[in-house]
Amino acid sequence: MKTIPPQNPHFFKPIFKGFKNGVNIPTAFLAKYLKGQDPKFAILRRGDRRWRVKIRGGRMLADGWEKFAAENGFVVGDFVVFRQERDTVFDVSVFEPSLCERDFPLPVPQPSNNFCSAVEPIARDTTSTSPADHPYFVSTIKPYCLKAQQLYLPMEFARSNGLVAKEKREMILRDDKERSWSVVLRRDGYHFGILKGWQAFRVANGLKEGDAYKFELIKTGKTPIAKLHLLGTTSSSSAENPHFVATIQPYCLRRSNLYLPLEFARSNGLVGEEKREMILRDDKERSWTVVLGRTGHHVALMGGWRAFQMAKGLKEGDAYKFELIKSGKKPIAKFHSGHFSGEED
């Protein structure tokens, strides 16, 4: 019987105890798709990030692999899919024990001490110091922040700013009103974050799942000081229009794609087998026709996004709100740029 080989071969690895020491590339995959080669390293890609991982005897080793696993938050029970793009270059998707795909890790900071992959000029920023002076990251409140009463920090951010230590220690966490809480920083398995004290801060600030925030590190040292700025919400601004808040990432410019959160796309009927048109409007009610479709394991705006991005002068770090006005065969969405407080001005 004739068969058609996959255009992009895949293999998968469940994450078991001891995974930090490396994982084996399946022997059959090496023989069939790498033609029995003995590669010395692999390039693993997620979103706009890259990791170089050493290979010996068909095994991805701790040299490079451990960093990749840590920065992607691997835990026992995860499920990792490797999609071959060419030779030993793989696009990687990570699925949690819940069977849902994990969010992209935040970009790696540049050699300077700043972690400015997120919003640069934020109108709601109330700090008196220029954002360039303080390292920060932008994220959203995840379900575990409420259930486990913890706030995990990106491991690379924590390491590069001297927050990771063997012993737990105190941190001062402030809000936009300059109120202060004493919280505890500590490792939790393969994660690092704010544990004791986080629940009191969250309740006092009314934080809920989907709220976007900027975490700014004001001071390092024995007792670090940080400020959490509330940027808006990724939940619906009304019962009618679901939306999410995010920032322009480097791949939005280089690849001319705008990726949508997969859960948002699924819950609003935007995932389909075939590509389709979408109408994208700006705040001035100007319209562009863009192409909505799957790219690998993701859903994105593709054709037409580049023209929209250039017309709006969007650049890396710009904050935006993506609002779905109408779903169906030809969806309509509105792209708001500026600042967000959960409601339109």
N, C-alpha and C positions, 0 to 999 in steps of 0.2 A: 504494500500500500504506500502510495506517495504521501509525503508529508511536506509541510511548509515550515521552514525554520523561523523562529521569532525574529523580528527586525531588531529588537533590543532584548537579548536574553536576560533573564532574571534568576537569582537564587535568593533564598531567605535563610535567616538564622534566628532561632529562638534564643533568648538571653537567659543563660543558666548561671548558677553560682560559679564564681571563678572567672567570669567573662572579662575581667580587667586584664587578665594575662594574654588575651587575644582570642581569635576565632579562626577556624579552618575554612578555607574556600573549598567547596565540595570537589572531590577528585574528578568526578564526571564533568563538572563545569570546566575545570582546568584542561581536561583532555579534549573536550568538544569545542569550546569557544576560545580557549587560549592556545590551542594547537600544541599542548604539551610543553609550553614555554615554562621557564622558571623565573617569573618576574621578581624584581627586587623591591618594588614598592607599588602602592596603589594610591590614586587620588579619589577621595570620597567627597561628594558634594551634597549639600542640603541648602536649598534656597540660594543665597548669594555667597555662601561660605564654602571653604575648601580645607581639607585636611590631608596631609601627606603621611601615609602609613607604611611602615616597613613590612616587607613580606619575606619569609624564609621557609622554604619547603612547603609552599602553599598555605602558610599560616600568617594571618595579620597579627603582628606582634605588639607587645605593650609599648614599644617605641613608636609613638604616634597614635596607636589604637587607644591607649588609655586616655589620652587627651580628648580624642574624638568621643569616646564613651562618656567621659565626665561632662563635656560641654553640651552633650545632647541628653544628659540626665538619665542614662540607662539604669534600669533597675531589673532585678530578676522578674521574669514574666513578660518583659517587652518582646516584640517581634520585629525584626529588621529585614527590610527588603532591599536588595542590591540590584540595580538595573544597569547593565553594561552599556555605556555610551560608545566607548572604543577601548580596545585592549584592557588596561587595568584602570580605566576611569569609570567610576560608578556614581550614578545618582541614587541617593539613599532615602528611603522612607522609613519612619519609625512609628510603630503602633504600640500603644499602651496596653496593659492587661485588660482594659475596658473594651479593646478592639477598635478604639478611635485613634486616628492619626494624631501624633503629637505636633504642637506648634513648632514653627521654625525657631532655631536658637537665634538670639540676638547677634548682630555682627561683632566681629573681633575688634577691639579698640586699636587705634593707630599707636605708634610708639610714644606719642605724648600721653599724659596721664588721663586724658579725657575719653569718655565713652560716648561721644556725641554722634551716634548713629541715628538719633531720634530727632525730635523737633528742635530746630535752631532758634528762630524767633517765635516765642509763644506769647501771645498778647496777654494771657492771664498770669504769666509768671510774675510773682510778687517779690522775688528776691532782688536785692539792691546790687548784687554782684553779677557781672556778666556771666552767662552760661558757660563761656569758654574757660572760666576759672575753675569750674567745678565739674567733676565727672558725673555723668548721670545716664539713666536709661529710661525708656518709656515702655510701658506694658499695660495689661488690663487685669482686673481682679478675676481670678479663676475660681471655679467651684471649691477647690481644696482650701483656698484662703478663708472660706467661711466654715467648711466642715472641720478641717484639721486645725483651724485657728492659727495659721502660720502664713508667712509671706516669704517665699523663696526668692533669693537673689540670683541672677545669672552667675554661674560659677566663675567664668572668665572675668566678669566685672569685679566680683568679690576678691579674687586672687590678685588681679592687677592693681587693686587699691588697698592691699594689705589688710583685708577684713577677715581672712581665713586664719584661724588659730586652733590649736588642739583643745584649748579650754574655752568654755562659753564665757562671754563677757558682756558688759553693759553697753548699750548705745542710747543716745538721746534722739528721739524721733519727733520732729515738729510738723505742724500742719500750716496751711496758708494764713491762719490767724495767729501764728507764732506761739500757739500753745504747745507745751512739751510733754512727752511721755518717756518714761524709762522702760526700755525694752531689752530683751536678751538676744544676742547673736550666738548661733551655735550650729554645728554640723548636725544633720539629721539623715543618717544613712549616706547616700551619695549626693545629697543636696546640702545647701547652706542657706540659712535664712534667719528671719526674725521669728522667734517663738513666743516666749512669755512676754506679755504686754501688748502684743499685736491686736488681740481681741478687743481690749479696752480702747485702743486707738481707732480701730475700724468702726466700732459701735458709735463712738463719740462723733465721728465724721460721716456717719450714715453710709459707709461704703457698701456697695452691693455688686453681685456678679455682673461683669461686663463693663464696669466703670474703668475708664482710661486714666492713668496716672503717670506722673514723672517723678522718679526717685532720684534726688540730687544729694550727692555726698558733700556736705559742707566742710567737714573736718575729719581727718583720720587720727590715728594715735590710739592710746590706751582706751579712751572712751570716745568713740566716733560720734559725730553729729550728722544727722541726715534730715532732709526735708522732703515730704511727700506732697506734691501738688496734684490736686484733682483736675483733670482736663475735660472730663465729659463722661459720656456713657455710650456703650455699644449696643444697648438695648433700644427698643423703639422710642422715638421721640413722641409718638402718639400711638394709639391702638392701630392706626392704619398703615403707617410707614416704618417698617423695620430698617435699621441702619447700623453701621459700625463706624468707629473712629480709629484711625491709624495714621501712619506717617509714610512718606515716599521713601522707599528703600533703594539702594544702588541698582538692584536688578531691574527696577521699574524703568530706569533710564537706559541701561545697557542692553537689556533684552526686549525693550519696548513692550513689556507685558505688565499688567496690573493684576496681581493675584488676589482673589477673594478668599476670606476665611472659609474653609471647607464646610464647617458646620452651618455657617450663614447661608452659603450657596445651596446646601442640601435642604435646609429647613424652609427655604423660600422658592424651591422648585427651579433653581438655576442650573442644576446638573443634568446634562443630557448627553446622549451618545454622539449626536451630530452638532456641529458648530451652527450658531444662529446669530442673527443680528440683534443688537440692543441699541436703544437710543440713550445717549448720555448727554445730560444737560448741565450747564454751569449755573452759577448764581444769577447771571444776567439773562437766563432762559434761552441762551444759544444752544443749539443741538448739534451733536455729532453722531454718525452711525459707526458703531464699533462691533467687533466680532467677539462673541462670548463662546467659550468652549473649553474642553479639557486639554491640558498639556501635561503629559505624564500622569501623576497622581493628583494634580491640582486643577482648579478652575480659574480662568483668568480672562481679562479683556485683552484681546490681541490686536488684530487688524483695526486700525483707526485710533488706537490708544496713543500712538506716537504723535499723531496730528493734534489730538486733544492736549497732550502734555506740553507740546511746543507752543500751542496757542495760549495756554494758561501760564506759560513760563514756570512750570513746576520744576523744583529742584530737590535734591536729596535732603531729607529732614523736614520738608513741609508737612504740616498737619492737615488732615482732611477728614470730612465725614461723607461716607457713601450711603446714600438714602435710596431705597428701592421704592419707586413711586407706583409701579405696575409690574406684575409678573405676567406669565402667559407665554404665548408663542413668540412675541416680540417685546421683551421687557423694556421698561423705561426706568432710568435711574438718574439721580441728581448728585452731582459732585460739589460739595461745599468746601471751600478753602478759607482758612482764617482761624478763629479761635472758637472753642466750644465750651459751653457751660451746661449742656444737657438740653437747652432750648435754643431756638433760633432767635437772633436779635431782631 
